[in-house]
């Protein structure tokens, strides 16, 4: 059971990391689009 609990914790951490990375990349894209609009 301990091994299963550790696997679950590991999976949850991975999902959280992926979500954080996705939000960061989305913010970068928004910043790039706003900069492009300002240049126009």
N, C-alpha and C positions, 0 to 999 in steps of 0.2 A: 504493500500500500504506500510505503514511503516513496518508492521509486515512481509510482503513478503520480503522487502529489508533486514531486519535483518536476516531472515532465509537464504537468499542467501549469505549474508556476513558470517554467521555461517558455512554454507556448504563449502564455499571457504576456510575459515580458516582450517576446518577439512581436506580438501583435501591437503592443503599445509603442514599441520602437518604430515599427513601420508606419503607424498612424502619425507619430510625431514627425518623421521624415517627410511624409506626404504633405502635412500642413506646412512645413518649412519650404518645400519646393513650390507649393501653391503660392505662398507669400512672395517668393522670389519672382514667379511668373507675373504676379499682379504688379510688383514693383517695376519690372521690365516694361510691361504694357503702359503703365502710367508715365514712365520716363519717355517712352516712344511718343505718347500722345502729347506730352509737354513739348517735345522737340518739334513736333509738327506745328 
